[in-house]
């Protein structure tokens, strides 16, 4: 009995110590947002919303079929920019790259300073056929109604394109001369691979340009997108996932369906897909996603705060919870998404060939080769061939730093333009043109200074894309503040 009593007391002591450690770590898990000085005075440029609307009226659509590319639309947008931003086109050196992409250089007064690169893209995705009537305003009408600018590209991504132009035009009108050279880089085909941005990055590399910081589209100022966080969260993408599509093919003798084999091509392929969905690549809470919770965790209620303050104890629990929703699962693992299944030509004929395509979005730390090896190991069927498809693959990007001056300047600029927001790094699960700039800089960030709710996020690439005029004005305010902070005297 004495031994049991001692054991119980020892266990109680351990429990008390454990609770004490959890409480102390939670108490020390303080606010991570740095104080910032007041922002520069700002008045929105007159007519800014109408200029954005005019750009939306030009249907600079990127189609998957190269033959449908409309170069005249991009030329028209170039001319609109020239007409609406005369100071930019007088003071900055303008170049046409890869046929339709634009590169502007605003020379700084101190050539020894590495440049600031602000990015955007001119192209938009098509409107899904048959959905046009569902739009409150026609998708390419560029209407300014009810406090919003409506139309395809209002957010993705003509808000960045026009917003950076507005900020530079304002500063030029005020006589501002940057110490640091500023480069504006606008691709024309981001939605179909970004060859324009790739060529711009290569051109800058050939010239020996090593940007101090690169800022492209990416995370937004979200409200209600981080459970437990009441304040808006400004998400800064510090990396993006890679991608590869893997083709699975099963072959067998065909024949009449009245005499089927035990395992036909469709069954074999279905089994392979089932195995892949049942055995995804491992989940890991690290890198950008870990940094995200380090920043937003202190903003959560006490119980949730305690969980993220004590990941040494709660990590398996947190991973299990994150795995439960598609959006958070994508932040912690390489995802598996069967997207195409093709087999058969007639209901009573056994197909001799069945084909499936599985798309993987690759977590930093994994690789294209690792994904293909995982597929072969999990499928484990010599009758199913596995190959990575050409033309649609890319390794995950490097993770940009958050412990140096460029990130601190970006964070300060965001908080000056959006004082109520919590700024946090995160992992982009989609792709951007920014990936082409990592060989040039260790400070490549993805941030779109627009406030959005989960409902608003559904409008991007969907029906009724729009941006609030107030939010667009605040986006211009952010770009101007960033230029002052990063390139000012």
C-alpha positions, 0 to 999 in steps of 0.5 A: 500500500505504501508503494502505491501511495508513493506512486500516486503522490509521484503521479500527482506531482508530475501532473501538477508540474505539467499543469504549471509548465503549460500555464507558464508557457501559455502566459509567456505566449504573448502578443507577437505584433510589434508597435509601429509608427503612425502612417503617412497621411493619405487621401485616395486618388480621385477617380481610382475606382473608375480607372480600375473599372476601365481596366476590368472592361478590357477582357485580358483572358488567359485560356488554356488553349494558346490559340485563343490568346487575344494579344489585342486585349493586352495591347489595349490594356497597355495603352490604357495604363499609358493614358491613365498614368502619364507620370509613371510613363514619363518618369519610369523606364518601360519595357515590353517582355515576352511579347505582352508583359510589362517591366517598369524601372524607377531609378533610385538616387542610391544605386548601391541599394538593391531594388524593391520589386512590386508585382501583379498580373494583367490576365484573368481567368475566363468566366465559366460558360453558362454562368454569365446570367448569375452575375449581379453586374456583367463580368466585363462591364466594369461597373461601379455600383453599391460601393463596389467595383464589379468584374472579372479581375477586380481582385485577381489581380488588376487591383494589384496592377492598378493599385501599385500604379496609383501609388507610384503616380501619387508619389510622383505628383508629390515630388517623391524620389526613391533612394532605392530603385523600384521595379514594377513587374506585370506578367501577362499569363500568370493564370496559365503558368506565368511564362511572362513573369518567368522571362522578366525574372530571368532578364533581371537575373541576367542584369545582375539584379538581386532584389531587396524584397519582392511583393506579389499577390497572395494572402489577404486580410481575412476576417473569420478565416482563422477560427478563434481569432477575432481580429482581422488576419493579414496573411503574408505568403512566405512560400508556396507549395509545389505541384505535380500531376501523376498519370496512372495507367492500367492495361489488360486484354479487352473483350466482351463484358459477359466474361470479365476477368477477376481484375479488370483495368477499371478495378485495378485503377480504382484500387490504386486510387483508393490506396492513394487516398487512404495513405496520403503523404505524412502531415507535418506542422512546421515551416510557414504553418508553424510560424502562422500559429506562433503569430495568431496563437496569442490572439486566441481564447485561453484554451486554444492559446494554451494548445498552441503555446505547448505544441511540445505536448499537443502537436499530435492533437493539433495535427489531427484537428488540422487534418479534419478540414480540407483547407487546413489539411492542405497547410500541413501535407502534400495533398492527393487529388484524383482529377481525371479518370478515363476508361471504356467506350461501350457498356458491354466492352471491357476496356483494355486501358484505363487512365487516371490523373492524380494532382499533388500539391507539394509541401515544402520539404517534399519533392516531385521525385518523392511524390512519384516514389510514394505513388509507386510504393502505395499503389504497389501493382506492377500492372499499373504504370506510374509516371509524372506528367510533363509540363505541369510540375514544379518543386515547392518554393524556398521559404522566405525569411521573416527575421530580417529587415525586408519582412519587418518593413513589410509587416510595418507597412501592413499594420500602418495601412491596417492597424486592426490587423494581426500580421502572420506568415503562412503557406500559399497552397496555390501558385503565383508568379513570385516563385520565379523570383526565389533564385534572385532574393530570399525575401519573396512575399505574397500579399494582397492588401484586400479585406475578405471574408470566406464568402468573398474568397469564393468570388475569386475565379467564381461568380460576382468577383468584386472589390469594395471601393473602400478596400481598393483605396486602402490597397493603394494606401498600403502600396504607397506606405510600402514605397515610402518605408522601403524606398524612401529617404 
